[in-house]
Amino acid sequence: MAMINLDGRQVELNPEGFLVDPGVWNDDLALALARQEEGLPALDEQHWAVIRFIRQYYLENQAAPMVRLICKTTGLPLKRIYELFPSGPAKGACKLAGLPKPDGCV
């Protein structure tokens, strides 16, 4: 298993870089994942809008939201979502939101 170091604490990741335990997620961990797993040096307000929506949706529905719903809710076009999360909304954004790997995600 892969690990990420967060303030001296080791957090376990699966082989694709998703959290093994989504319950340990927090903003600092999202930033660390962004840097280490997605190559993003920082997260701006648009990143956080997507991450927070995905996270809240998951907590309420136990599933990742459809990409259309992410776009509709955040007001960001799909092209912009891919600019923010180059590995895509299913892989990159869900990973940073602390979700398990979504079904159908390659």
Buried (B, 14 or more C-beta within 10 A) or exposed (E): EBEBEBEEEEBEBEEEBBBBEBEEBEEEBBBBBBBBBBEBEEBEEBBEBBBBBBBEBBEEEEEBBEBEEBBEBBEBEEEBBBEBBEBBBBBBBBBBBBBBBBEEBE
